[in-house]
Amino acid sequence: VIGKGMTPSQKTPFPPEKICMDWRQKRRPGAGLYNLGSTCYLNVVLQCLTYTPPLANYLLSRQHSQFCHQQGFCMMCVMEAHVRKVLYSSASAIRPRAVIRGLKFIGEFKPDIPGDAYEFLRCTLSAMHRACLSGSRDLDISSQETTIIHEIFGGFLRSRVTCLSCKTVFDFYKVFLDILLKIKGASSLTIALEEFVKPKDMDGRKFFKCSKCKEKVAASKMVTVHHAPRVLTVCLGRADDRTSRKLSQVVEYPESLDLQPYMSDPPGEPLLYSLYAVVVHTGQTCLGGHFFCYTKVSNGEWYKMNDVSVESCGIHTVLGQQAYLLFYTR
């Protein structure tokens, strides 16, 4: 087996043993968020991140802002202030103004133009990751992947490519912060995950250059989760690849997920994750519509969060949605 892409880090910006996966404090749900134009896509991501226990614990401890020397916009400082405001506010709803003011530093978003929650999540985590690295100029690539963001959301995927001529196996490793699943024809999350890890022939356009055969060859490829993240974020891809129409089918997802069947390692002990947040998209097309979410707050209760509205609900309601983003924690 010839492997590429996994080198141990030289330095660790954030020690993983300091990550606390359970809520340090239990309290009632925090404030809702005003929609300031077309910002429901932003509100749902902020709420799901606010109720991600290891991230909230870290942000509430103010460990970042105490030592931050960033000039101008810092996504970590903004999120730190936002999470404190949401969880400690006596108001029923607050305005996420600091996030909206910094939109141009996060990605190509504007408050008056509808955006995509998945894209905003990816851009937000990327901006937080970059903020963690500011001031650490000489870190090698693998050390950059050990920020608090990567320690919480990051895992490794392994792509195992087999040359169909000489049968040599090549392993390629890639960091991920989320997994995007195709859902066409999938009635459940487990079926979509099974399809994700199924060996696939690399078609004619993507011939593989085999270093043993010294030429482009037919090959098969199998992707598996090689290193599981502490928090697993899954996007159920609801845009049809060919037509860009929205796939509105129901995809069932469990409250408790075993990731073990989709790992590189041979079957072993179950690797259990628990659902703690769901983002839902309503509307006929992917470009319009509305986002709201369900989150499990620190007291263990589920709430529907729809912009300013925060309402208690049961797990059966949570599990019966047309989900777009799913958040699971170990």
Contacts in CASP RR format, 6 or more apart in sequence:
PFRMAT RR
TARGET T0000
AUTHOR 0000-0000-0000
METHOD contacts of the structure
MODEL  1
VIGKGMTPSQKTPFPPEKICMDWRQKRRPGAGLYNLGSTCYLNVVLQCLT
YTPPLANYLLSRQHSQFCHQQGFCMMCVMEAHVRKVLYSSASAIRPRAVI
RGLKFIGEFKPDIPGDAYEFLRCTLSAMHRACLSGSRDLDISSQETTIIH
EIFGGFLRSRVTCLSCKTVFDFYKVFLDILLKIKGASSLTIALEEFVKPK
DMDGRKFFKCSKCKEKVAASKMVTVHHAPRVLTVCLGRADDRTSRKLSQV
VEYPESLDLQPYMSDPPGEPLLYSLYAVVVHTGQTCLGGHFFCYTKVSNG
EWYKMNDVSVESCGIHTVLGQQAYLLFYTR
1 169 0 8 1.000
1 170 0 8 1.000
1 171 0 8 1.000
2 168 0 8 1.000
2 169 0 8 1.000
2 170 0 8 1.000
2 171 0 8 1.000
2 211 0 8 1.000
3 170 0 8 1.000
3 171 0 8 1.000
3 172 0 8 1.000
3 173 0 8 1.000
4 170 0 8 1.000
4 171 0 8 1.000
4 172 0 8 1.000
4 173 0 8 1.000
5 172 0 8 1.000
5 173 0 8 1.000
5 174 0 8 1.000
6 156 0 8 1.000
6 173 0 8 1.000
6 226 0 8 1.000
7 140 0 8 1.000
7 141 0 8 1.000
7 142 0 8 1.000
8 142 0 8 1.000
9 140 0 8 1.000
9 142 0 8 1.000
9 143 0 8 1.000
9 145 0 8 1.000
9 146 0 8 1.000
10 139 0 8 1.000
10 140 0 8 1.000
10 142 0 8 1.000
10 143 0 8 1.000
11 139 0 8 1.000
11 140 0 8 1.000
11 143 0 8 1.000
11 146 0 8 1.000
12 143 0 8 1.000
12 146 0 8 1.000
13 132 0 8 1.000
13 133 0 8 1.000
13 136 0 8 1.000
13 139 0 8 1.000
13 143 0 8 1.000
13 144 0 8 1.000
13 146 0 8 1.000
13 147 0 8 1.000
13 148 0 8 1.000
14 132 0 8 1.000
14 146 0 8 1.000
14 147 0 8 1.000
14 148 0 8 1.000
14 151 0 8 1.000
16 146 0 8 1.000
16 151 0 8 1.000
19 54 0 8 1.000
19 58 0 8 1.000
19 148 0 8 1.000
19 151 0 8 1.000
19 152 0 8 1.000
19 230 0 8 1.000
20 53 0 8 1.000
20 54 0 8 1.000
20 57 0 8 1.000
20 58 0 8 1.000
21 53 0 8 1.000
21 54 0 8 1.000
21 230 0 8 1.000
21 329 0 8 1.000
21 330 0 8 1.000
22 53 0 8 1.000
23 53 0 8 1.000
23 56 0 8 1.000
23 57 0 8 1.000
23 298 0 8 1.000
24 57 0 8 1.000
24 60 0 8 1.000
25 60 0 8 1.000
25 298 0 8 1.000
26 298 0 8 1.000
26 299 0 8 1.000
26 300 0 8 1.000
27 87 0 8 1.000
27 297 0 8 1.000
27 298 0 8 1.000
27 299 0 8 1.000
28 297 0 8 1.000
28 299 0 8 1.000
29 295 0 8 1.000
29 297 0 8 1.000
29 299 0 8 1.000
29 301 0 8 1.000
29 303 0 8 1.000
29 305 0 8 1.000
29 310 0 8 1.000
30 86 0 8 1.000
30 87 0 8 1.000
30 89 0 8 1.000
30 297 0 8 1.000
30 310 0 8 1.000
31 85 0 8 1.000
31 86 0 8 1.000
31 89 0 8 1.000
31 91 0 8 1.000
31 92 0 8 1.000
31 93 0 8 1.000
31 94 0 8 1.000
31 310 0 8 1.000
32 43 0 8 1.000
32 47 0 8 1.000
32 86 0 8 1.000
32 92 0 8 1.000
32 93 0 8 1.000
32 94 0 8 1.000
32 305 0 8 1.000
32 307 0 8 1.000
32 308 0 8 1.000
32 309 0 8 1.000
32 310 0 8 1.000
33 43 0 8 1.000
33 46 0 8 1.000
33 47 0 8 1.000
33 86 0 8 1.000
33 93 0 8 1.000
33 94 0 8 1.000
33 95 0 8 1.000
33 96 0 8 1.000
33 305 0 8 1.000
33 307 0 8 1.000
33 308 0 8 1.000
34 93 0 8 1.000
34 94 0 8 1.000
34 95 0 8 1.000
34 96 0 8 1.000
34 307 0 8 1.000
34 308 0 8 1.000
35 43 0 8 1.000
35 307 0 8 1.000
35 308 0 8 1.000
36 95 0 8 1.000
36 96 0 8 1.000
36 97 0 8 1.000
36 100 0 8 1.000
36 111 0 8 1.000
37 111 0 8 1.000
37 112 0 8 1.000
38 111 0 8 1.000
38 112 0 8 1.000
38 113 0 8 1.000
38 114 0 8 1.000
38 115 0 8 1.000
39 96 0 8 1.000
39 100 0 8 1.000
39 111 0 8 1.000
40 290 0 8 1.000
40 291 0 8 1.000
40 292 0 8 1.000
40 307 0 8 1.000
41 114 0 8 1.000
41 115 0 8 1.000
41 116 0 8 1.000
41 117 0 8 1.000
41 120 0 8 1.000
41 291 0 8 1.000
42 96 0 8 1.000
42 99 0 8 1.000
42 100 0 8 1.000
42 109 0 8 1.000
42 115 0 8 1.000
42 117 0 8 1.000
42 120 0 8 1.000
43 96 0 8 1.000
43 291 0 8 1.000
43 305 0 8 1.000
43 307 0 8 1.000
44 117 0 8 1.000
44 279 0 8 1.000
44 291 0 8 1.000
44 292 0 8 1.000
44 293 0 8 1.000
44 305 0 8 1.000
44 325 0 8 1.000
45 117 0 8 1.000
45 120 0 8 1.000
45 121 0 8 1.000
45 124 0 8 1.000
45 279 0 8 1.000
46 82 0 8 1.000
46 86 0 8 1.000
46 96 0 8 1.000
46 99 0 8 1.000
47 86 0 8 1.000
47 277 0 8 1.000
47 293 0 8 1.000
47 295 0 8 1.000
47 305 0 8 1.000
48 121 0 8 1.000
48 277 0 8 1.000
48 279 0 8 1.000
48 293 0 8 1.000
48 295 0 8 1.000
48 325 0 8 1.000
48 327 0 8 1.000
49 55 0 8 1.000
49 79 0 8 1.000
49 83 0 8 1.000
49 121 0 8 1.000
49 124 0 8 1.000
50 56 0 8 1.000
50 82 0 8 1.000
50 83 0 8 1.000
50 86 0 8 1.000
50 87 0 8 1.000
50 295 0 8 1.000
51 276 0 8 1.000
51 277 0 8 1.000
51 295 0 8 1.000
51 296 0 8 1.000
51 297 0 8 1.000
51 298 0 8 1.000
52 152 0 8 1.000
52 231 0 8 1.000
52 276 0 8 1.000
52 277 0 8 1.000
52 327 0 8 1.000
52 329 0 8 1.000
53 276 0 8 1.000
53 298 0 8 1.000
53 329 0 8 1.000
54 152 0 8 1.000
54 230 0 8 1.000
54 231 0 8 1.000
54 329 0 8 1.000
55 148 0 8 1.000
55 152 0 8 1.000
55 231 0 8 1.000
56 83 0 8 1.000
56 87 0 8 1.000
56 298 0 8 1.000
58 64 0 8 1.000
58 148 0 8 1.000
59 76 0 8 1.000
59 79 0 8 1.000
59 80 0 8 1.000
59 83 0 8 1.000
59 84 0 8 1.000
60 80 0 8 1.000
60 83 0 8 1.000
60 84 0 8 1.000
60 87 0 8 1.000
62 80 0 8 1.000
64 76 0 8 1.000
64 77 0 8 1.000
64 80 0 8 1.000
64 131 0 8 1.000
64 132 0 8 1.000
64 148 0 8 1.000
65 76 0 8 1.000
65 77 0 8 1.000
65 80 0 8 1.000
68 74 0 8 1.000
68 76 0 8 1.000
68 77 0 8 1.000
68 131 0 8 1.000
68 134 0 8 1.000
69 134 0 8 1.000
69 135 0 8 1.000
70 77 0 8 1.000
70 131 0 8 1.000
70 134 0 8 1.000
73 102 0 8 1.000
73 105 0 8 1.000
74 131 0 8 1.000
74 134 0 8 1.000
75 105 0 8 1.000
75 106 0 8 1.000
75 124 0 8 1.000
75 127 0 8 1.000
75 128 0 8 1.000
75 130 0 8 1.000
75 131 0 8 1.000
76 128 0 8 1.000
76 131 0 8 1.000
76 132 0 8 1.000
77 131 0 8 1.000
78 98 0 8 1.000
78 99 0 8 1.000
78 102 0 8 1.000
79 124 0 8 1.000
79 128 0 8 1.000
81 98 0 8 1.000
82 96 0 8 1.000
82 98 0 8 1.000
82 99 0 8 1.000
85 94 0 8 1.000
86 94 0 8 1.000
92 308 0 8 1.000
92 310 0 8 1.000
93 307 0 8 1.000
93 308 0 8 1.000
99 106 0 8 1.000
100 111 0 8 1.000
103 109 0 8 1.000
103 110 0 8 1.000
103 111 0 8 1.000
105 127 0 8 1.000
106 120 0 8 1.000
106 123 0 8 1.000
106 124 0 8 1.000
106 127 0 8 1.000
107 123 0 8 1.000
107 127 0 8 1.000
109 115 0 8 1.000
109 120 0 8 1.000
109 123 0 8 1.000
114 287 0 8 1.000
114 288 0 8 1.000
114 289 0 8 1.000
116 286 0 8 1.000
117 279 0 8 1.000
117 281 0 8 1.000
117 291 0 8 1.000
117 324 0 8 1.000
117 325 0 8 1.000
118 178 0 8 1.000
118 180 0 8 1.000
118 235 0 8 1.000
118 237 0 8 1.000
118 324 0 8 1.000
118 325 0 8 1.000
121 178 0 8 1.000
121 233 0 8 1.000
121 325 0 8 1.000
122 177 0 8 1.000
122 178 0 8 1.000
125 149 0 8 1.000
125 153 0 8 1.000
125 177 0 8 1.000
128 149 0 8 1.000
129 147 0 8 1.000
129 149 0 8 1.000
129 150 0 8 1.000
132 147 0 8 1.000
132 148 0 8 1.000
132 149 0 8 1.000
133 139 0 8 1.000
133 144 0 8 1.000
133 147 0 8 1.000
136 144 0 8 1.000
145 154 0 8 1.000
145 175 0 8 1.000
149 177 0 8 1.000
150 175 0 8 1.000
150 177 0 8 1.000
151 230 0 8 1.000
152 229 0 8 1.000
152 230 0 8 1.000
152 231 0 8 1.000
153 177 0 8 1.000
153 178 0 8 1.000
153 229 0 8 1.000
153 230 0 8 1.000
153 231 0 8 1.000
153 233 0 8 1.000
154 175 0 8 1.000
154 176 0 8 1.000
154 177 0 8 1.000
154 229 0 8 1.000
154 230 0 8 1.000
155 175 0 8 1.000
155 176 0 8 1.000
155 177 0 8 1.000
155 225 0 8 1.000
155 226 0 8 1.000
155 227 0 8 1.000
155 228 0 8 1.000
155 229 0 8 1.000
156 173 0 8 1.000
156 174 0 8 1.000
156 175 0 8 1.000
156 176 0 8 1.000
156 225 0 8 1.000
156 226 0 8 1.000
156 227 0 8 1.000
157 173 0 8 1.000
157 174 0 8 1.000
157 175 0 8 1.000
157 176 0 8 1.000
157 179 0 8 1.000
157 223 0 8 1.000
157 224 0 8 1.000
157 225 0 8 1.000
157 226 0 8 1.000
158 171 0 8 1.000
158 172 0 8 1.000
158 173 0 8 1.000
158 223 0 8 1.000
158 224 0 8 1.000
158 225 0 8 1.000
158 226 0 8 1.000
158 264 0 8 1.000
159 171 0 8 1.000
159 172 0 8 1.000
159 173 0 8 1.000
159 174 0 8 1.000
159 221 0 8 1.000
159 222 0 8 1.000
159 223 0 8 1.000
160 169 0 8 1.000
160 170 0 8 1.000
160 171 0 8 1.000
160 221 0 8 1.000
160 222 0 8 1.000
160 223 0 8 1.000
160 224 0 8 1.000
160 264 0 8 1.000
161 169 0 8 1.000
161 170 0 8 1.000
161 171 0 8 1.000
161 172 0 8 1.000
161 202 0 8 1.000
161 208 0 8 1.000
161 219 0 8 1.000
161 220 0 8 1.000
161 221 0 8 1.000
162 168 0 8 1.000
162 169 0 8 1.000
162 170 0 8 1.000
162 219 0 8 1.000
162 220 0 8 1.000
162 221 0 8 1.000
162 222 0 8 1.000
163 169 0 8 1.000
163 170 0 8 1.000
163 208 0 8 1.000
163 210 0 8 1.000
163 212 0 8 1.000
163 213 0 8 1.000
163 217 0 8 1.000
163 219 0 8 1.000
164 217 0 8 1.000
164 218 0 8 1.000
164 219 0 8 1.000
164 220 0 8 1.000
165 210 0 8 1.000
165 213 0 8 1.000
165 217 0 8 1.000
165 218 0 8 1.000
166 210 0 8 1.000
166 212 0 8 1.000
166 213 0 8 1.000
166 217 0 8 1.000
168 210 0 8 1.000
168 211 0 8 1.000
168 212 0 8 1.000
168 213 0 8 1.000
170 210 0 8 1.000
170 211 0 8 1.000
173 226 0 8 1.000
176 229 0 8 1.000
177 229 0 8 1.000
177 233 0 8 1.000
178 233 0 8 1.000
178 234 0 8 1.000
178 235 0 8 1.000
179 196 0 8 1.000
179 225 0 8 1.000
179 232 0 8 1.000
179 233 0 8 1.000
179 234 0 8 1.000
179 235 0 8 1.000
180 235 0 8 1.000
180 237 0 8 1.000
181 189 0 8 1.000
181 192 0 8 1.000
181 193 0 8 1.000
181 195 0 8 1.000
181 196 0 8 1.000
181 234 0 8 1.000
181 235 0 8 1.000
181 236 0 8 1.000
181 237 0 8 1.000
182 192 0 8 1.000
182 195 0 8 1.000
182 196 0 8 1.000
182 237 0 8 1.000
182 241 0 8 1.000
183 192 0 8 1.000
183 236 0 8 1.000
183 237 0 8 1.000
183 238 0 8 1.000
183 247 0 8 1.000
183 249 0 8 1.000
183 251 0 8 1.000
184 240 0 8 1.000
184 241 0 8 1.000
184 247 0 8 1.000
185 191 0 8 1.000
185 249 0 8 1.000
186 192 0 8 1.000
186 195 0 8 1.000
186 251 0 8 1.000
187 249 0 8 1.000
187 250 0 8 1.000
187 251 0 8 1.000
187 252 0 8 1.000
188 251 0 8 1.000
188 252 0 8 1.000
188 253 0 8 1.000
189 234 0 8 1.000
189 236 0 8 1.000
189 251 0 8 1.000
189 252 0 8 1.000
189 253 0 8 1.000
189 254 0 8 1.000
189 257 0 8 1.000
189 326 0 8 1.000
190 254 0 8 1.000
192 236 0 8 1.000
192 251 0 8 1.000
193 261 0 8 1.000
193 262 0 8 1.000
194 261 0 8 1.000
194 262 0 8 1.000
196 223 0 8 1.000
196 262 0 8 1.000
197 222 0 8 1.000
197 223 0 8 1.000
197 224 0 8 1.000
197 225 0 8 1.000
197 261 0 8 1.000
197 262 0 8 1.000
198 222 0 8 1.000
199 220 0 8 1.000
199 221 0 8 1.000
199 222 0 8 1.000
200 220 0 8 1.000
200 221 0 8 1.000
200 222 0 8 1.000
201 218 0 8 1.000
201 219 0 8 1.000
201 220 0 8 1.000
201 221 0 8 1.000
202 208 0 8 1.000
202 218 0 8 1.000
202 219 0 8 1.000
202 220 0 8 1.000
202 221 0 8 1.000
204 218 0 8 1.000
207 216 0 8 1.000
207 217 0 8 1.000
207 218 0 8 1.000
207 219 0 8 1.000
208 216 0 8 1.000
208 217 0 8 1.000
208 218 0 8 1.000
208 219 0 8 1.000
209 215 0 8 1.000
209 216 0 8 1.000
209 217 0 8 1.000
210 216 0 8 1.000
210 217 0 8 1.000
210 219 0 8 1.000
224 262 0 8 1.000
224 263 0 8 1.000
224 264 0 8 1.000
225 259 0 8 1.000
225 262 0 8 1.000
225 263 0 8 1.000
225 264 0 8 1.000
226 263 0 8 1.000
226 264 0 8 1.000
228 259 0 8 1.000
228 263 0 8 1.000
228 271 0 8 1.000
228 330 0 8 1.000
230 329 0 8 1.000
230 330 0 8 1.000
231 327 0 8 1.000
231 328 0 8 1.000
231 329 0 8 1.000
231 330 0 8 1.000
232 257 0 8 1.000
232 259 0 8 1.000
232 273 0 8 1.000
232 327 0 8 1.000
232 328 0 8 1.000
232 329 0 8 1.000
232 330 0 8 1.000
233 325 0 8 1.000
233 326 0 8 1.000
233 327 0 8 1.000
233 328 0 8 1.000
234 325 0 8 1.000
234 326 0 8 1.000
234 328 0 8 1.000
235 324 0 8 1.000
235 325 0 8 1.000
236 251 0 8 1.000
236 323 0 8 1.000
236 324 0 8 1.000
236 325 0 8 1.000
236 326 0 8 1.000
237 247 0 8 1.000
237 324 0 8 1.000
238 246 0 8 1.000
238 247 0 8 1.000
238 248 0 8 1.000
238 281 0 8 1.000
238 286 0 8 1.000
238 324 0 8 1.000
239 245 0 8 1.000
239 246 0 8 1.000
239 247 0 8 1.000
239 286 0 8 1.000
240 246 0 8 1.000
240 247 0 8 1.000
244 286 0 8 1.000
245 285 0 8 1.000
245 286 0 8 1.000
246 281 0 8 1.000
246 283 0 8 1.000
246 284 0 8 1.000
246 285 0 8 1.000
246 286 0 8 1.000
248 284 0 8 1.000
248 322 0 8 1.000
250 320 0 8 1.000
250 322 0 8 1.000
251 323 0 8 1.000
252 319 0 8 1.000
253 275 0 8 1.000
253 278 0 8 1.000
253 319 0 8 1.000
253 323 0 8 1.000
253 326 0 8 1.000
254 275 0 8 1.000
254 319 0 8 1.000
255 274 0 8 1.000
255 275 0 8 1.000
255 315 0 8 1.000
255 318 0 8 1.000
255 319 0 8 1.000
256 272 0 8 1.000
256 273 0 8 1.000
256 274 0 8 1.000
256 275 0 8 1.000
257 272 0 8 1.000
257 273 0 8 1.000
257 274 0 8 1.000
257 275 0 8 1.000
257 328 0 8 1.000
258 270 0 8 1.000
258 271 0 8 1.000
258 272 0 8 1.000
258 273 0 8 1.000
259 271 0 8 1.000
259 272 0 8 1.000
259 273 0 8 1.000
260 267 0 8 1.000
260 268 0 8 1.000
260 269 0 8 1.000
260 270 0 8 1.000
260 271 0 8 1.000
261 267 0 8 1.000
263 271 0 8 1.000
271 330 0 8 1.000
272 330 0 8 1.000
273 328 0 8 1.000
273 329 0 8 1.000
273 330 0 8 1.000
274 328 0 8 1.000
274 329 0 8 1.000
274 330 0 8 1.000
275 296 0 8 1.000
275 318 0 8 1.000
275 326 0 8 1.000
275 327 0 8 1.000
275 328 0 8 1.000
276 295 0 8 1.000
276 296 0 8 1.000
276 327 0 8 1.000
276 328 0 8 1.000
276 329 0 8 1.000
277 293 0 8 1.000
277 294 0 8 1.000
277 295 0 8 1.000
277 296 0 8 1.000
277 325 0 8 1.000
277 326 0 8 1.000
277 327 0 8 1.000
278 293 0 8 1.000
278 294 0 8 1.000
278 318 0 8 1.000
278 321 0 8 1.000
278 323 0 8 1.000
278 325 0 8 1.000
278 326 0 8 1.000
278 327 0 8 1.000
279 291 0 8 1.000
279 292 0 8 1.000
279 293 0 8 1.000
279 323 0 8 1.000
279 324 0 8 1.000
279 325 0 8 1.000
279 326 0 8 1.000
280 291 0 8 1.000
280 292 0 8 1.000
280 293 0 8 1.000
280 294 0 8 1.000
280 321 0 8 1.000
280 322 0 8 1.000
280 323 0 8 1.000
280 324 0 8 1.000
281 289 0 8 1.000
281 290 0 8 1.000
281 291 0 8 1.000
281 322 0 8 1.000
281 324 0 8 1.000
282 289 0 8 1.000
282 290 0 8 1.000
282 291 0 8 1.000
282 292 0 8 1.000
282 322 0 8 1.000
283 289 0 8 1.000
283 290 0 8 1.000
291 324 0 8 1.000
292 304 0 8 1.000
292 305 0 8 1.000
292 306 0 8 1.000
292 307 0 8 1.000
293 304 0 8 1.000
293 305 0 8 1.000
293 306 0 8 1.000
294 302 0 8 1.000
294 303 0 8 1.000
294 304 0 8 1.000
294 305 0 8 1.000
294 313 0 8 1.000
294 317 0 8 1.000
294 318 0 8 1.000
294 321 0 8 1.000
295 302 0 8 1.000
295 303 0 8 1.000
295 305 0 8 1.000
296 302 0 8 1.000
296 303 0 8 1.000
297 303 0 8 1.000
301 312 0 8 1.000
302 312 0 8 1.000
302 313 0 8 1.000
302 314 0 8 1.000
302 315 0 8 1.000
302 317 0 8 1.000
302 318 0 8 1.000
303 310 0 8 1.000
303 311 0 8 1.000
303 312 0 8 1.000
303 313 0 8 1.000
304 310 0 8 1.000
304 311 0 8 1.000
304 312 0 8 1.000
304 313 0 8 1.000
304 317 0 8 1.000
END
